[in-house]
Amino acid sequence: MKLRIATWNIHKGVSAIGTRPRVHGIKQALSAMGADVVFLQEVQGRHDLLALKHTSWPSQAQHEFLAGDSHHSAYGMNAVYDHGHHGNALLSRFPIASANNHDVSDHAFESRGILHCVVAIDTVEVHCYVVHLGLFAGSRQRQTGALIEAVESTAPPGAPVLIAGDFNDWTNALSQTLRERLNVVEVFDERLPSHRFGDYLRRLAGRGPRKAPARTFPAAMPMLQLDRVYVRGLAVLAAQVLHGARWARLSDHAPIIAELQVALPEGRAARTGPGERAAAGADGGDGADSAGSLGSDPTGQQLSDTHAGSEL
């Protein structure tokens, strides 16, 4: 069964400059993506000051507002202050069997967490981890260790695993550790053949292609590789980054969407997943790093950089 997922740092539902509400536009964009499971970071659980300032501010917490009637939701509160709080969230068309938030804050100035949810997809339990790591390299290394420990202690060895979010890992220092310790791949690990001279030299030396996540920040013209989707026990069919001026008006990060294949137990007929039913409506966008083909992004413009699918 095909499963469409997305990860997006939504910048608390406000513009990067001027804190103008963008949460309604974010909800429309999520609906157009047609994702079955959505990993969200910087989700505003409550903000009393913005609620007083803007009459359009939703009365619900953002994860509940964005979930609407189509998705279940879970929220992991990380940063708490006098006028509210924010954290990570998971939205899922499928039932969320359990949700637990792991505090991985490394110092007093950054509150960080890993939200672990078990999503019941037909008879398969998929372990989902919503991640937002710190701004400092040492913190990210220690938080990655905590992520590895969380996955090893909560997900059975044969269970499908999805780890997605804002890793703030612009030097790509963490991916190899995650691959080796958790046997995961990043959805952009296998791309279409490259004609860059560096990759030609790697092939001559008998080395595989350079593995690098897609660029997702800033959303208008991504330069940094901050956001990731790591998977285990699922086939990667396609992936893409949705970026450009329209996406930059919604958040400073560009979202990643990926299409995966979930293996159902032998003997069960594969049903059409919600993502397959919704995929036809997810065309359009400014541009994107992409792997395989998901068409255009939900704002109606052509995509740019794709990767080939991989079987895990």
Secondary structure, 3 states (H helix, E strand, C coil): CEEEEEEEECHHHECCCCCCECHHHHHHHHHHHCCCEEEEEEEEEEEHHHHHHCCCCCCCCHHHHHHCCCCEEEEEEEEEECCEEEEEEEEECCCEEEEEEEECCCECCECCEEEEEEEEECCEEEEEEEEECCCCHHHHHHHHHHHHHHHHHHCCCCCCEEEEEECCCCCCCCHHHHHHHHCCEECCCCCCCCCCHHHHHHHHCCCCCCCCCCCCECCCCCCECCEEEEEECCEEEEEEECECHHHHCCCCCCCEEEEEECCCCCCCCCCCCHHHHHHHHCCCCCECEEECCCCCCCCCCCCCECCCCECC
